[in-house]
Amino acid sequence: QVQLVESGGGLVQPGGSLRLACAGSGFTFSSYTMSWYRQGPGKERELVASISNTGRTTNYADSAKGRFTISRDNGKNTLYLQMNSLEPEDTAVYYCKVVQLSGAYWGQGTQVTVSS
């Protein structure tokens, strides 16, 4: 079955960096667009960035542009999100997502806390 497992979250000071990873299994990872979402305290879940199956096309939310970079390694079945210049407003649970004909699949999420 489809499984997505995020890792790499943690506590970081404002201005710091983190790299999140999402390991996919149970499906042909290289065939699907992948996305990162986040849900902050008291907020709705929102799209952060997406990447095409080949990695050639990426899209970012305005809040992520210039600071976050989405990438993937199809040989390792892994999706990444490099986050730089982190701000307290980036505090959230970060999720990876894949949409297939059978439905949308989410990971369990990884907590990112930006605080001094």
NORDA-V161919 format. One record per run of one state. SS is the DSSP state (H for helix, E for strand, L for the rest). FROM is the first residue (numbers start at 1). LEN is the number of residues. Records with the same first field share a line. If there is no record, write none. Layout:
BEGIN
SS->FROM-LEN / FROM-LEN
END
This chain:
BEGIN
L->1-2 / 8-2 / 13-5 / 26-3 / 32-2 / 40-6 / 52-6 / 61-7 / 74-4 / 84-4 / 91-1 / 101-2 / 107-3 / 115-2
E->3-5 / 10-3 / 18-8 / 34-6 / 46-6 / 58-3 / 68-6 / 78-6 / 92-9 / 103-4 / 110-5
H->29-3 / 88-3
END
